[in-house]
Amino acid sequence: MKYHIITIGKIKEAYLTAGIHEFLKRLRPYGQVDITALPEEKMPDNPSAAQKRQVLDKEGEKLLRHVRGGSHLFVLDVQGKLISSEELSKSFSELALYGCSELSFIIGGPFGLSEAVCRRADSRISFGRITLTHQMIRMLLLEQIYRAIKIQRHEPYHW
């Protein structure tokens, strides 16, 4: 299985970079993981609703350009369906059973997601109703992908 994370913004904190590298290392035996990190659009100070929408639309266009054909698109959205690790694992299994060989995940930037991204999603998922930074969610998503694979394979997660 291939996993493709498409996101806006750079990771600025060393502890998050270390966590991301750890989970990428753990995932290596289970499939290919690609991360496409795109630059944030500039948001003016005190933007109007129209300016916010324009920035989100530009970021959305950039994000969607990187979704490969045939890939199942999960969009991480605080308003998405609350999903457990077990449910995520079951989704992966079902998608593989039906011939899906690549899963894509979009993480929006600090200002959220465009309507176009939300409409394009095959699945809109949430890891909770709290808001997490787009930097933190990248590491948490990798951890949840790893956990879902371990659940799928009936392998222990903790050593």
C-alpha positions in Angstrom: 0.0 0.0 0.0 1.1 3.5 -0.7 0.3 6.4 1.6 0.5 10.0 0.4 0.2 12.9 2.8 -0.4 16.3 1.1 -0.1 19.3 3.4 0.4 23.0 3.6 3.3 24.5 5.6 6.7 23.5 7.0 7.4 21.7 10.3 9.1 24.3 12.5 9.5 22.4 15.8 12.4 19.9 16.2 10.4 17.6 18.4 7.7 17.2 15.7 10.4 16.6 13.0 11.9 13.9 15.2 8.5 12.3 15.8 7.7 12.4 12.0 11.0 10.8 11.2 10.4 8.1 13.8 7.0 7.1 12.4 8.3 7.2 8.8 11.1 4.8 9.9 8.5 2.5 11.5 6.3 2.6 8.4 9.0 1.7 6.0 8.4 -2.1 6.2 4.7 -1.7 5.6 4.5 0.5 2.5 5.7 3.6 0.7 5.0 6.9 2.5 5.3 10.2 0.5 4.9 13.6 2.1 4.2 16.6 -0.2 4.5 19.8 1.8 3.4 22.9 -0.1 4.1 26.5 0.9 1.4 28.5 2.7 -0.3 31.3 0.9 0.2 34.8 2.4 -2.7 35.9 4.5 -3.1 39.6 5.0 -3.4 41.0 8.5 -7.0 41.3 9.5 -8.3 39.6 6.3 -11.9 40.0 5.2 -14.0 36.8 4.7 -13.4 37.2 0.9 -9.6 37.4 1.4 -9.7 34.3 3.6 -11.7 32.4 1.1 -9.4 33.4 -1.7 -6.3 32.2 0.2 -8.1 28.9 1.1 -9.1 28.5 -2.6 -5.5 28.9 -3.8 -4.2 26.4 -1.2 -7.0 24.0 -2.1 -6.1 24.1 -5.8 -2.4 23.4 -4.9 -3.4 20.5 -2.6 -5.8 18.9 -5.1 -3.2 19.0 -7.9 -1.2 16.5 -6.0 -3.9 13.9 -5.4 -3.1 11.0 -7.8 -5.8 9.3 -9.9 -7.2 6.2 -8.3 -6.2 7.2 -4.8 -8.7 7.3 -2.0 -8.7 10.8 -0.5 -9.0 11.2 3.2 -9.4 14.9 4.3 -8.5 15.7 7.9 -11.2 18.0 9.1 -12.3 18.9 12.6 -15.9 18.8 11.3 -15.3 15.4 9.7 -16.5 12.0 11.0 -15.0 11.1 14.3 -13.0 8.0 13.7 -11.2 5.5 16.0 -7.9 3.8 15.3 -9.9 0.5 14.8 -12.3 2.2 12.3 -9.3 3.7 10.4 -7.7 0.2 10.2 -11.0 -1.3 9.0 -11.2 1.4 6.3 -7.7 0.6 5.1 -8.6 -3.1 4.9 -11.8 -2.6 3.0 -10.2 -0.2 0.5 -7.4 -2.7 -0.1 -10.0 -5.5 -0.6 -11.6 -3.4 -3.3 -8.3 -2.9 -5.1 -7.3 0.5 -3.8 -3.5 0.6 -3.6 -2.9 4.3 -2.6 -4.4 6.3 0.2 -4.0 10.1 0.2 -4.5 12.4 3.1 -4.9 16.1 3.0 -4.0 18.3 5.9 -5.0 21.9 5.5 -2.9 24.9 6.5 -3.3 27.1 9.6 -6.4 28.7 8.0 -8.3 25.5 7.2 -9.6 23.9 4.1 -11.3 25.2 0.9 -14.8 24.0 0.0 -13.3 22.4 -3.1 -11.1 20.2 -1.0 -14.0 19.2 1.3 -16.2 18.4 -1.7 -13.4 16.2 -3.4 -12.8 14.1 -0.2 -13.8 10.5 -0.4 -13.7 10.5 3.4 -13.7 13.5 5.8 -12.3 12.3 9.1 -11.5 13.9 12.4 -9.3 12.7 15.3 -11.3 14.8 17.7 -13.2 18.0 18.1 -10.2 19.8 19.4 -8.2 21.9 17.0 -4.6 20.8 16.6 -1.9 22.7 14.6 -1.3 21.5 11.1 2.2 20.7 12.2 1.1 18.4 15.1 -1.5 16.7 13.0 1.1 15.5 10.5 2.9 13.6 13.2 -0.4 12.3 14.7 -1.6 11.1 11.3 1.6 9.1 10.7 1.2 7.6 14.1 -2.4 6.6 13.3 -1.5 5.1 10.0 1.2 3.1 11.7 -1.3 2.0 14.5 -4.0 1.1 11.9 -1.5 -1.1 10.0 -0.5 -2.9 13.2 -4.2 -3.4 14.1 -4.8 -4.8 10.6 -1.9 -7.2 10.9 -2.8 -8.3 14.5 0.6 -7.2 15.6 1.4 -5.6 19.0 1.7 -1.8 18.9 3.5 -1.4 22.2 6.7 -3.2 23.0 
